[in-house]
Amino acid sequence: MITPLEARILDRNSECLGISLETLMENAGRELAQAVDAFGMGRILFVCGSGNNGGDGYAASKYLTVDADYTAFRTPKSRLCKKMAEGVDTVPYSDELLSEYDTIVDCVLGTGVEGKLNDEYVGYIDGLNRACKNVIACDIPTGLGTGKNVLANVTVTFHDAKTLSLDSACGMVLISDIGIPKEASTYVNKGDFLRYPIPKEDSHKGQNGRLVIVGGGAFVGAPALAAMGALGVGTDLVTILSPKNTFVPIASLSPSYIVKQLNNDILRISDKEMISDECKKADALLIGPGLGRDPDTVDTIRCIVNELDIPVIIDADAIIAVACSVPDKEIVFTPHRRELSALIGKDDPSEDDVRGFCTKGITVLCKGKEDVIISRYDTRRNRSGCSGMTVGGTGDVLSGTVAGLVAKGMSGFDAACLGAHICGKAGEIAFGDRSYGMTASDVADRIPSALKEGLDD
């Protein structure tokens, strides 16, 4: 079962895999026509909207074996709706038409509708429901999910049941295969950018993600690279909390993030209060980049991770620190192969081993030539990236990218999927510019370009 958003993601991912939206619409029209042939009674009228739901209706005209008439509820606007409507005789919609037909095929609004419906749609829905006709809905009944919707006898939905199709308003639900390839759901692709939380036009500083990074002490570059990854995906504010000995060099690397000094040269328990106070103002915490494995640091990491109530992204040495005592909360782990073995407690763990480790809130992003993102309920793969990304520091960029998306409001699993894809795409861009001389900084610098490429239609 999928959400309306997931349905749109699958369409776009299918297009990336070489299955055009036009082909999918033709297939949807064929399946809708078969349902109308089987369940239509008496005189049949297709009521088509201006978008792709209407396009499905027009596409059905090529495959019907029964006679049907068409009315344009609104003039076709989407490219595909216009194309499918070519050659189909239509009349403008009016409520009076309903009395002339026995079966109405509802193709007005699909899964993309949100918010309050305007009066025109409300009038159509009320009029159709009052008419008590035999109604066949395309994908979902018009308005479903808005509080005002068409009541259908049969709903023809595509690829998989939609979460909305559980509603009694759908009547009998028929699930039709329209040729969406399996890889559209198992691999991350451009469609997944539809999950990205676009800032509101009137939002202000801090409303689009506040991230705290606890890192440094043993190493300087790691937390800075993570911060640049987070900023690259649009996180508003990134604050690095660093031990004394790395505070100045980390602060000098960029003016774009905030750096605050902890109390000691390594992370110790006396730093916990300051970290907790900073996290009260944050949306997510990334812990681990560059911290090292001093016993005091390990104990402090465990204490912080267990006590905080915001989502936590755990990378590098922090993965080893918490491996023996993982709390049941929202956590994203970003391990490479050796760290994964330590986390799961088994050499070369299988995907089933990792899935068994994941409690309800835990996601594990297993880094590799092909990233594997695993939660308790789902597994997806990412194959963006290139061989040049074996250079040191790219894992820090990845953890920061994922953490930034979590801070912006994405779930841990969705952020891990999209973050891995964005980071891999940035690596591909960097490799095109720098070949095997690329560095982790080159990848971080190209995160915004990868984001823009994914968000552009």
N, C-alpha and C positions, 0 to 999 in steps of 0.2 A: 504494500500500500504506500502511495506517495502523496506528497502535498502538491498543491497547485504550483508552488515555486519549483519543486523538483521536476515537475512535468515540463516546465519551460527550460530548465537546465538540460534535461535530456534532449529536447529538440535542438538546442544549440550545440550540445556535444555531438549529436548525430551528424550535424552539418559539418563539424570539424573532422569527422571520420568519413566524409564523402557521401553521406546520405542527405540529399538536399531537402530543405523544408517543403519545397514543391512536391517532391516524391512522397514525403510523409503526409501532406495534405491530400494528395491523390489517393493514397492508401486509406486515409481516414474517410474520405468520401465514399470509397468502395464499401467499406465496412458499414457506414451509416446507411447506404443504399440497401444493403442486404437486410438490415434490421427493419427498414421501412417496408421492403417487400414482404417481410415475414409478419410484421405487427401492424402495418397500416390498414385502416378500414375506411371504406367509402371514398369520398373525395379528400385528397391530400394536399396540404399547403405547407411549403417550406417558408419559414419566416427567418430571414438572414440579416445579421448585423453587418457592421462595416469592417470588422476585423477578421482574424483568422478563424474564429468560430463560424462566422458567416461564410468564409471561404470553404470550410468543410462541407457546408450545406450545398453551395454551388457546385462543388466537386462531385457531389453525389448524383447530380443530374446526368452524368455520363454513364452511370452504372445501374440506374433504376430500370426494373422491368415492368413497373406499374406506372400509370399516369400520375403526374403531380404538377402543381402550379407553384410559382415562386413569387414572393414579395420581398422587396428590399426594405427592411425596417429603417435602415439608413443607407445612403449611397456608399458603396465600397470605398474604403480608404487605404487599407494596407495593400502593399504591392501584390501579395498572393491572392487576397480577396478579389481585387480588380481582375487579376488574370483568370481566376476560376469563374468569375461572373461573365466573362466574354461569351457571347452567343446564347446566354440564358435569358429567356423572355421574363421580365419582371414587371410588377406594378408597384407603386408606392404603398406602403402599409397603411391600413386604417382599421380601427376596431370593428367596423362593419363587416370586414372580410371574414371574421371568425365565424359568423353565423352561416356562411356559405359552404363550410368544410366540416368534415367529420374527424379528420386526423390533422393535428398541427405538429410539424417538426420544428422544434425550438432550437434555432441556431443563432441566437441574438448575442448573448454574452457568454464567454467561456470562463476559464480559470483565472484570467488576469484581472478580474474586477475586484476592487477594494473600496472600502468606505461607503458613504451613503449614495444611493442611486438617485439620479435626477428624476423629475416628475414624469418625463416621457417614458422611461423604463418602468416606473411604478405603475403608470396607467396601463401599459402593455401587460404587465404581470397580473394586475387585478382583473383586467378584462378577460384574459385567457383563463384564469382560474374560475371566474364566474361562469364562463361559457361551458364548463364541464365537458371538454372535448377529450378525445383520445390523444394524449401528448407523448411524443417521442423526443427526448432531449439529447442534444449533441454534446458529449463530454460531461457536462453537468447542467442542470436546469439553470436558466438565466436568473442571476441574482443570488444564487445559493451562497451562503456565508455572510450576506449583508443584512439579514433579518427580514428581507422581503424577496420571495422567490417564486418561480413557476413550480407548480405541482405536476410532476410527470408520472405517466404510467410505466414508461420504459426509458432508461438512460443508457446510451451507448457511449462508454468511456474507453479511452485508448491507452494501450500498453499495460496499464495496471490500474487497479482501483484507486481513486483519489480519496484522501481522508474525508472530503466533503460528501463522497458518494455513500457514506454510511447513513446519511440522512434519509428519513422515510419519504421525503419529497422526491427522491430519485425513482421510486417505484422499483421495478425489476432492473437490475444493473447487468449489462452485458459488457464484458471486457474483451476488447478487440486488439489483435496484434497488427501494428501498422509498420513494422519493419525497423524499429529502433534497435540498433545493435547492442549486444550485451556490454561491449566496452564503453558505451555512453554512460553507463551507471557504475562500472567498476574502475574506470580510470578518470582521474581529474583532468579537466580540459577547460576550454574558454567559457563554456556555459556556467562553470562554477563561480565566475566573477559576478553572476547575478546575486550571489549571497553577500557580496561586499556591502557593508553599511555606508551608503552614500550620505554625507553630512547634509543636514537641513540648511536651507539658505540663510536662516536667521540664527544658526548656532554660533556660539562664541567659544573662546579658548577654554579647553579642558573638557568640553562636552563630547569630543570625538576621541576620547581615550587618554587616560593617565596611567603611565607604566612606570613601575619602580624596578630597577635592575640592581641586584646585589652581586657584585663581581669585582675582580681584581685582587691584588695582594700578592699572589704568586705570579700573575701575568698582567701586562698592561693593556694589550690590544683587544683582548676578547670582549670585555664589556663595552668598549667603544664601538666595535664592529656590530655587536648586538643592538646597540642604541641606534646606529645608522640604519639597520634593517627595519627597526620599528618605526623610525621617522619616515622611512621611504614608503611605507604603506599608509601613511597619513595619520599616525598617532600624534595627538596634539602636544602632549608633554611627556618627556622621558627624563627620569631622574636616576642617575647612577649613584649608589652608595658604595664607596670604595674605601678600603683600609688606607692608613696614613701614607705608606710608602709608595702607593700608586696613584694617590689623589691628584697630585700636580701634573704628572704626565698625561693622565686620562683627561683632565680638565683642559689641557693645552691642545688636545687633538682636534677639538671642534667646539664652536660656540653654539651649536644647535641643541645640545642637550645640557641638562643641569647636573652638576657633580657636587656631592656632599661628602665630607670626610668622616669616616668612622673613628673609633677611639684608639685603635691599635694597628700594628703593622700587618696583622692577619685578622680575619673575622673571628671574633670571640663572643662569648655569651653577654659580655657587657655592652655589646652593640645592639642587642635584641630590642631594647626599649626604643631606641632611635628608629630602627627599621619598622617596628610595629606602628609607631606614630606616623611615619611616612606612608605606610600602606593603608592607613585609615583614610587617606585622601586619594588613594589610587584605585584603579579598576582591575589591575592584575599585577602580579609579581613574577619576574624572571630571576631565578637564582642559580648560580653555578659558574658562569663564564669567568675563568681566570682565578677562581678562589683557591685552588690547591686542596691538598688532603691532610693538612695538619689535624691531629686528633681533636683539638679544641674547635677548629673550624667545622669538622664533621659533626660534632655534638651540637654546635650552634645551628647548623643547617637543619638538622632533624627537629630541633626545638621550634624554629621559625616556621617550617613547613607544617608542623602539627598544630600550631596555635592560630595561624592566620585563617580568616574566613573569606578571603578573596581567591579567585582562580590563580593557580600557580603553574608556571612553566619551569621545568627542572631540566637543566642541561649540564653536560660535562661532569666535573668531579662531584657535583651535588647529586647526580644520579647514583653514584656509588655510595654516597653518604646515607641516602634514605632507603637503599635497596632492601635492607632487612626490616624496615618499619614504615611501610607506606600507609598513610592515613586514607580513609574512605572519603574523598572530597574531589572537587574538580581540579584535576592535574593533567598536564600534558608533559610527557617525557619525550626527549628528542635524542635517543641514544644511537651511537654507531654500534657495530657488531659486538665489540668487546664489552661495551657498557651494557648492551642488551643482555648478554649472557650473565653479567653480574646482577642486573636488575631482576631477571626471571629466576636466577639461581640454577641455571642449566646451560651447559655448553651447546652452542648452536641451536637455540630454541626454535621450535616450529611456530607457525602462525597460530595454531591451536593452543600451544603453550602460552603465547602472549595473550590470546583472547581469554584464556582461563585466568590469567593474572589480573586482567582489567575488571575492576568493580564498576559500578554504575557511572561514576564520574571520571574515570581514567581513560586517557587516550595515549597510545604509544606510537610515535612517529619513528619508524625504523629506517634510518638513513642508509642509502646504498645506491647502486647504479639505477635501480628502480626502487623508489621509496615505497614503503608499505605502511599505511596508516590504519591502525587497528583500535577498535573500541570493543566494548562488551557485545554490541549489537551489529556492528558494521565493519567492513574492511574495504578500503579503496587503495588504489595504486597511483603513483605519479611517475611519469617517465620523462618529464622535462629535465634539462640539465645537459652536461657534457663532461668529457674526461678531464678537462682542465680544472674542474671543481674539486679535484683531490688536493689542491693547494690548501695549506693551513689557514684556518679562520673562517672558511665558508660555513662551517657548522654553527659558528657564533652568529653569522648573518642570518642563517635560517632560524635559529632559536629566537632571535629578536624580531624577525618578520612574523613568526607565529604568535609571539607574545603581544606584538602590537595589534594584531587582528583580534586577539582575545580581549585586549584592553578596549578595543573599539566596539565590543559587544557580541562578537561571534562566539559560538560554542567552541569548546576545545577541539572537538573532532573536525568541524568545518574549518576552523582556523588552521589546523594542522594540514588539512588537505590543500586549501588554497595557498597557505604560506609556502608549502613545499613546491607547489607549481610556480608561484611567482618567483621564488628564489632560483629555481631551475631555469626559468625563462631569462632572468637577469644574467645568469651564468652563460647562457647561449649568446646573449647580446655581447657580453664582455669577451667571450671567446672570438666572436666575429671581429671585434676591434683589436684584441691583443694576442690572440692565439694562445700558445702554451705559456706565454709570459704574463698571463692575467693573474691578478692577486685577489684576495678576499675583499679588499677595498674597492677594486674594480666592480665586483659583483654588487656590493652594497650601493655603489654610486648609480647602478643601473636598475635598482629596484623600482624607482618611480617610472622609468620607461616601460618596464615589464607590466606594471600596474596600468599605465595608460593604454598600452596595447590590448590588454585584456578587457578593459572597460569600454573601449571604443567599439561601436557596432560595426 
